[in-house]
Amino acid sequence: MTNLKLLLVAVLLVAVSLTFGSYIHGKFIGFAGGILEVYYGVSDRVKSAVNEHFNQAETIKALREENAELKKSAMLLSTFAGELNKILIDKNSSIYEPKVQLVKALSYANLNDYNKFFVNFENFNPNKIYGLISEGKTAGILVNKDGRPLAILQRDEKSNFSVFIGDTQIPGVAGGENNELVVRYIPQWLDPKVGDEVLTSGKDGIFFAGVPVGKVKEIQNGKLYKSAVVEPYVSSEMPAFLYVVTKEN
């Protein structure tokens, strides 16, 4: 009788195991799967946060480098004005005080025109044409466009400012032509040469005198005037920041 009871208990245990084993196993697997899902979710978020951190770090590094370049340009401009003032004082001339203001590029004026873009410029005078400087060299001009300050890069045909060519200071007007920078209206009897440096003359009140523009790479002879094609020092891409010449003399 005792053996029969033991046999019945054993059969009952086997039945219970067969009935609930798969259920318990399924619950365990589901629980484990839930843990894995949470783990992978947290892991993805951690990876995303780490990537975002590194991207921010790279951006901060790039901005710091750009800020260092801007400080260097400002220092060079200040040094230039300071040295010139010493010469003027010796000659009992008036103080030369070129002033520039840092502005930030905002957006292109037209999506299909990469030579024109708006900038944030406080104290903007819509009746004035300003000179633009990047890395200590000419970059273009700033004009009024529907009440907003519009930057025009120097390869654009709308950009024009007076310059001198070479040591003999041959006069001309620099402006864009077929996406090139060209100095026009050079008198026929003057002789500009390839390799001559082009500097602003300051005669038009847009730039102060002596800002580097580029070097002559080709001379073209016309019926009335000569022209000089210039390789500019500044690229034709929209920079993140520029200097606006706010006082030329």
C-alpha positions in Angstrom: 0.0 0.0 0.0 2.9 2.3 0.9 4.5 1.6 -2.5 1.3 2.4 -4.3 1.1 5.8 -2.5 4.6 6.6 -3.4 3.9 5.7 -7.0 0.8 7.9 -7.0 2.8 10.9 -5.6 5.5 10.4 -8.2 2.9 10.3 -11.0 1.3 13.4 -9.6 4.7 15.3 -9.5 5.4 14.3 -13.1 2.0 15.5 -14.2 2.4 18.8 -12.5 5.9 19.2 -14.0 4.6 18.4 -17.4 1.6 20.8 -17.0 3.4 23.8 -15.5 7.0 23.4 -16.7 6.5 24.8 -20.1 4.5 27.7 -18.6 7.2 28.6 -16.1 9.9 28.2 -18.7 8.0 30.6 -21.0 7.7 33.1 -18.2 11.4 32.9 -17.4 12.3 33.4 -21.1 10.0 36.3 -21.3 11.5 37.9 -18.2 15.0 37.3 -19.5 14.0 38.8 -22.9 12.6 41.9 -21.1 15.9 42.4 -19.3 17.8 42.1 -22.6 15.5 44.6 -24.2 16.0 47.1 -21.4 19.8 46.5 -21.5 20.0 47.1 -25.3 17.8 50.2 -24.9 20.0 51.7 -22.2 23.1 50.7 -24.2 21.8 52.5 -27.3 21.1 55.6 -25.2 24.5 55.6 -23.6 26.2 55.2 -27.1 24.1 58.1 -28.4 25.0 60.3 -25.4 28.7 59.4 -25.9 28.6 60.2 -29.6 26.8 63.5 -28.9 29.4 64.4 -26.3 32.3 63.8 -28.8 30.5 65.7 -31.5 30.0 68.7 -29.1 33.7 68.4 -28.1 34.8 68.5 -31.8 32.5 71.5 -32.4 33.9 73.3 -29.4 37.4 72.6 -30.5 36.7 74.0 -34.0 35.1 77.1 -32.6 38.0 77.7 -30.3 40.4 77.4 -33.3 38.3 79.8 -35.3 38.2 82.2 -32.4 42.0 82.1 -32.1 42.2 83.0 -35.8 39.8 85.8 -35.4 41.8 87.2 -32.4 45.0 86.9 -34.5 43.4 88.9 -37.4 42.2 91.5 -35.0 45.6 91.8 -33.4 47.3 92.2 -36.8 44.8 94.9 -37.8 45.4 96.7 -34.5 49.2 96.4 -34.9 49.0 97.7 -38.5 47.1 100.8 -37.4 49.4 101.3 -34.4 52.6 101.2 -36.5 51.1 103.5 -39.1 50.1 106.0 -36.4 53.7 106.2 -35.3 54.8 107.2 -38.8 52.0 109.8 -39.0 52.8 111.3 -35.7 56.5 111.7 -36.8 55.2 113.5 -39.9 52.7 115.6 -37.8 49.8 114.0 -39.7 46.4 113.1 -38.3 45.8 109.8 -36.5 44.8 106.9 -38.7 42.2 104.9 -37.0 40.6 102.1 -39.1 37.8 100.4 -37.3 36.3 97.0 -38.0 33.4 95.1 -36.5 33.0 91.3 -36.4 29.8 90.0 -38.0 28.4 86.5 -38.4 27.1 85.0 -41.6 23.5 84.0 -41.4 22.1 82.6 -44.6 22.3 82.8 -48.4 20.1 85.4 -50.0 19.3 82.9 -52.8 19.8 79.2 -52.7 21.4 79.1 -56.1 23.8 82.1 -55.5 26.7 81.3 -53.2 28.2 84.8 -53.5 25.5 86.7 -51.5 24.5 86.1 -47.9 23.0 88.1 -45.0 24.9 88.9 -41.9 24.0 90.2 -38.4 25.4 93.7 -38.3 24.5 96.2 -35.6 24.4 99.9 -36.4 24.0 99.1 -40.1 23.6 102.2 -42.3 21.6 101.2 -45.4 22.9 104.2 -47.3 26.6 103.2 -47.0 28.7 100.6 -48.8 31.1 98.7 -46.4 34.2 96.7 -47.1 34.5 93.1 -45.9 37.7 91.6 -44.6 38.5 87.9 -43.9 41.8 86.7 -42.5 43.2 90.2 -43.0 42.4 90.3 -46.7 39.5 91.7 -48.8 36.5 89.4 -49.1 33.9 91.6 -50.8 31.5 94.4 -49.9 28.4 94.9 -47.7 25.3 96.6 -49.1 21.6 97.2 -48.3 19.1 94.6 -49.5 15.5 95.4 -48.4 16.8 96.9 -45.2 19.1 94.0 -44.4 22.9 93.9 -44.5 23.9 91.8 -47.5 27.4 90.5 -48.0 28.6 90.2 -51.6 31.8 88.2 -52.2 34.5 89.9 -54.4 34.1 87.4 -57.3 30.5 88.6 -57.8 29.9 91.2 -60.5 28.0 93.4 -58.0 31.2 93.7 -55.9 33.4 96.7 -56.9 36.1 98.6 -55.0 39.1 100.7 -55.9 42.6 99.2 -55.8 46.3 99.9 -56.7 48.4 97.4 -58.6 52.1 96.9 -57.9 54.8 99.2 -56.5 53.9 102.0 -58.9 50.3 102.0 -57.6 48.5 101.5 -60.9 44.9 102.5 -60.3 41.9 100.3 -61.2 38.5 99.0 -60.0 38.4 95.4 -58.7 35.2 93.4 -59.3 33.7 90.1 -60.2 33.6 88.9 -63.8 32.6 85.3 -64.8 33.4 84.2 -61.2 36.9 85.7 -61.5 38.3 88.7 -59.7 39.3 91.3 -62.3 40.8 94.8 -62.0 39.3 96.9 -64.8 39.8 100.4 -66.2 43.6 100.3 -66.2 44.9 103.1 -68.6 46.6 101.7 -71.7 49.9 103.5 -71.2 50.4 101.8 -67.7 52.1 98.5 -67.5 50.8 96.1 -64.8 52.7 92.7 -64.7 51.8 89.2 -63.7 52.8 88.7 -60.1 52.1 92.2 -59.1 50.3 92.5 -55.7 46.9 94.2 -55.6 46.0 96.3 -52.6 43.0 98.5 -51.8 43.5 102.2 -52.5 41.0 103.5 -50.0 39.9 106.2 -52.5 36.3 105.1 -52.6 35.7 105.1 -48.8 34.8 101.3 -48.8 38.1 100.0 -47.5 41.0 101.8 -45.9 44.2 101.8 -48.0 46.6 98.8 -48.0 44.4 95.8 -47.5 45.8 92.9 -49.5 43.5 91.7 -52.3 45.6 89.2 -54.3 48.2 88.8 -57.1 47.9 89.5 -60.8 47.8 86.2 -62.8 46.9 87.5 -66.3 46.8 90.8 -68.3 44.1 91.4 -70.8 44.3 94.2 -73.4 41.2 96.0 -74.5 40.5 98.8 -77.0 40.3 101.5 -74.3 41.6 99.9 -71.2 43.7 97.0 -69.8 42.3 94.5 -67.3 44.2 92.4 -64.8 42.8 89.0 -63.7 43.7 88.5 -60.0 44.1 85.4 -57.9 42.5 86.5 -54.6 44.0 85.7 -51.3 40.6 84.8 -49.8 38.6 81.9 -51.1 35.1 82.3 -52.7 33.3 80.3 -50.0 31.0 81.9 -47.4 33.1 82.3 -44.2 31.4 81.9 -40.8 32.6 85.3 -39.6 33.9 88.5 -41.3 35.1 91.9 -40.4 33.2 94.9 -41.6 35.1 98.2 -42.2 33.1 100.7 -40.2 35.6 103.6 -40.4 38.1 104.0 -43.1 40.0 107.1 -42.1 
